[in-house]
Amino acid sequence: MDTSTSTYQLIEKEIIPQLNFGTQDVLSDKAAQTKRLHDLDRASLLGNGYQGKVELTFKVASGEILRVRTTIWQADKQFATIKAGVTIPTSAILAVEFF
């Protein structure tokens, strides 16, 4: 699946708290999961140091794939925290795109 394309709907970060997320990891490959954590860590350094934004592509419980352009303030194996304390489960994130 090519998650780096802009074919998925770009949403505002304020909508995220209203979304439902699945319990299964959207990435089944361990190497992809490791890369995701590395990318999220890099994104949080960028966000805290330079207020740099990234684009997250993620999957909600309904199966819909969405994107959000935001600053990552903190990320770990459970959650990625963006502005205003909004969180996205790390297991729902398909890709982190830097630009």
Secondary structure, DSSP 4 states (H G I P E B T S, - for coil): --TTSTTSEEE-GGGGGG----SS-S---HHHHHHHHHHHHHHHHHHHHH---EEEEEE-TTS-EEEEEE-EEEE-SSEEEEGGG-EEEGGGEEEEEE-
